[in-house]
Amino acid sequence: MYCFTDDPWIGKLFYLEDFYVIQAYQGLGIGAEMLKGLSQIATRNHCMHFLVIIWNQVSTDYYTSQGVLGLSSEESWHLFRFNREELVDMSGEE
């Protein structure tokens, strides 16, 4: 599952979520083919960034083995999200 988002400093982002191959089929090149197709979509749309949740070490290792740079360490970016309660408190609305 993927979608596109925009960032004012970076531009268009390719948001990739739930990209996986079930364990029984891992090691057969399926993930590489899926990543190839996703890379083609990202290239055609001029997107070069995507997100991986920090605790997913298996995915981080896989992407790193494919030459992907982890920007959280390279460029010191962090992803944040407000919880609804804090957002409602800051907005002054209920």
N, C-alpha and C positions, 0 to 999 in steps of 0.2 A: 504494500500500500504506500503510495507517495502522493505528494501534492507540491505546489509551488507557493512560496511566500516571498515577501519583499523586505529588504533591509535597507535603511537609508544610507549606510556607509558601504555596504557590500553590493547591493543590488538584489537581483532575483536569486532566491535560494531554492534548492531542491530538497524538500523535506521527505526523508525516507523513513518509513515506519514498518515494523513487522516483516522485515526481509529475513527469511530463514529457510533452511532446508532441514526437514525432519531427519533425525539421527540415522535412521535406516538407509537413507540415501546420501548421506554426507560422504565426501571423498570420491564422488563419481564425476565431478566437474559440473554438476548442476548449478551450484552457487556461482561458479565462474561465468557460466553462460547467462545466468540471470543478471549478474553484475555487469556483464558486457551489454546486455540490452538496456539496463538502467543507465549505464554510462552513455549510450547512444542518445537516449532521451535527454539526459542532462546536457550533453554537448550541443545538441540541436537547439536547446533552449538557453544556452550560454549560462548554465548554472554549474558551479564547481564546489559548492559547500553542501554538507548534510550533517545530520545530528545522530549520535549514538549515545544511549543512556550510559552513564559512567560506570555502573556496576556490571555491564555486559562485557566482561573481559574477553570472552570467546570472539565476539564480533569485533571488538577493538583489535585483537590480535590478528584476525583475518584481514581486516581492512589495512592494517599496518603492513602485513605481508604483501598486500597488493600495491603498496607504494603510497597509501593515503597518509597525509600529514594530520596529526592531532593538533588542532588550533588552540585548544585550551592550554596546552603547554607551549606551543610555538608562539602564539600571539597573545596569550593570557586573557582569553575571552571566557566568560562564564555565562551560562544560561540561567535565568531566574524566572519565577512565576509567582504571582500573588495568589494567595488563597482567597476565596470569595469573601470570607468574613473580613479580612484585612482591607480588601478593596472597597467593600461597603463602608467600613469605618472611615477610610480616607476620603471617600466621596461625600460623606455626610448625609447619604441617602439610606433609606431602609427598604 
